[in-house]
Amino acid sequence: MAPSSLAILFFALLALAPSGTSDPIAAPPRENDDQAISGRMERPWSILQFYMHDQTSGSNPTTAFVTTPQINNDTYFGVVAVFDDLLTRSPSIQSARVGRMRGMFTFDSLSALSLLQSATVEIFGRAGSISLHGQNPFLDPQRELAVIGGSGEFRCARGYATVSTAGNEPGGLVLFWNIFYRLDC
């Protein structure tokens, strides 16, 4: 399948993903729960919220498909892509720019439409980045990835991120992210 056909198909599949923005803010674990479990005082949770603009086609795509294997299956097994997406404060791509998310994803299942995703989140004006990794079954209304670390002021970050499809825009999708993290060093 040609890369341009794959991009159109990928966008069409993501457009069918249910929107999960009716209650976009999940409550992070309570500090008392952690204290009761571990017997020690944990650091407080911090939350980052932003919208990611993933452009798979058009004049300025931010996602590039690296491999398009000649496997004839319904899950696009083996397709690999890299991305460098803009992060904004609200769903409009014209809203305040707050950072970038860079990384890659692989269609890694023979039986389901799902991505293995690794990414770093850089917030403008902050020193360092947060690292995310996990399974992203992108047709689910809300997905969860692990915060597996960070650099700079985010060194030793641990936690989780939730992502949901907020809507479509010409050439791509808008995704809503919540990142719940704390520094555990």
ABEGO torsion letter per residue (X at the ends): XBAAAAAAAAAAAAAABBBAAABABBBBBBAAAAAAAAGBBBBBBBBBBBBBBBBABEABBABBBABBBABBBAAGBGBBBBBBBBBBABABAABBBAEBBBEBBBBABAABBBBBBBBBBBBBGBBEBBBBBEBBBAABABBBBBBAEBBEAABGBBEBBBBBBAEBBBGEBBBBBBBBBBBBX
